[in-house]
Amino acid sequence: MAVFHFKGKSLKGELRTPSDKSISHRAVMLASINQGEVVVREFLRSEDCLNTLKAFLELGAEIDDRESEIVIKGKGKRSLKEPFNVIDLGNSGTSIRLISGILSGQPFYSVLTGDRYLRRRPMDRIAIPLREMGALILGRENGKYPPLTVVGREKLKGIDYKSPKASAQVKSAILLAGLFTDEPVSVTEPAKSRDHTERMLKAFGADVEVEGLTVRLGRNRELSRDLEITVPADISSAAFFMVGAAITPGSEVVLKEVILNPTRTGILKVFDRMGVRYEIFNKRKTSGEEVGDIAVYYSPDLRATEIKGDEIPTLIDELPVIALLATQAEGETVIKDAAELRVKESDRIKSTVENLKSIGADAEELSDGMVIRGKAKLKGGKVKSYGDHRIAMTFTVASLITENPVEIDDTECVSTSYPGFFKDLERLLT
Ligand code: S3P
């Protein structure tokens, strides 16, 4: 249990929030099946990404973790070995789903599991297409839940998959499995999800074509590059300080080197509509991804907005903290088409709304989203994180403006994505 109360303080200063979680995972995964030497700098040393790193060590990858950089000497797609034990991926949905794609092309037996939260998250979304490609995937309740058993095949079948969800994890699992067939492989999504896998596959030398909402693998499916990858700062982590600054009088923060990939910056469009005052400086490219520095200022005249449809995948992980922002906006903010929130690290519709209400906000659940009515005077009170890092961080930020303290039952979970969160917060508080 932890108690926070920062009322009267503001956030000031510069911060390089931790590196991007999605890109850190993918850098290790692709480098481990690449033929060549890859140096990964600014790797996110959070629990989720360290679990991916450990998994590839268990699969026999040659990884030299020098702390400041990770050097991976890849020996190609066929170099992985049957793991000696069950692979535990902790809380990480990205790890279990993407690694299942890679293991589908490995002719050996693996078992993947995770913590009690991950073991309740749906895996049928990847099991269905990966089985269609020829892999054997077993799990609790007919492959729906981990532990998962994956018995792959040297040569998989092609697939033309119409994904029912805009999910980068589903798309990526299929593309990664697709490296292990010469037959046509394509994934079409209902809306565009984050495209880091596509970008990185190209950087490693594979042929990938993107046409609207369809991603197709081309002829060359070998990864064969010597690369240096510098991972940019994660906008999903920066978002906590961006919203914190916007709602806290006197605040002014600069978040450095933040990823500005258009599949990730939906929060900035929401800021535009809600009247958050921010500026972007120093736009540049780092390892194939756009980055920039974002200054955010206290924004007293916030307006409600509607967030729905194709915008949802571009800000999916930011919705809990955007909901907090909405409590300080005049009017009714409606978030819909976001049923995916129910199967994240927690049921984030329930965990966000229940906790917002318990600190004094006017919020209501929808089956696929939520309604928040502002502007509310937040009182503070008891919050349950449900083991979800983003819920714990959202409500820690809320304590910047609550009348009374916010008491959070479990904050250890923040190390899933942001181990230094409380230290960084402390540094910016003035
Ligand atoms: C991720 C994709 C998203 C996101 C998750 C990370 C990724 O999940 O919510 O935090 O790295 O591919 P879905 O693909 O399930 O939408």
Residues whose N, C-alpha, C, O or C-beta is under 5 A from the ligand:
A	BS01	S3P	S22 T94 A166 S167 A168 Q169 V170 I316 D317
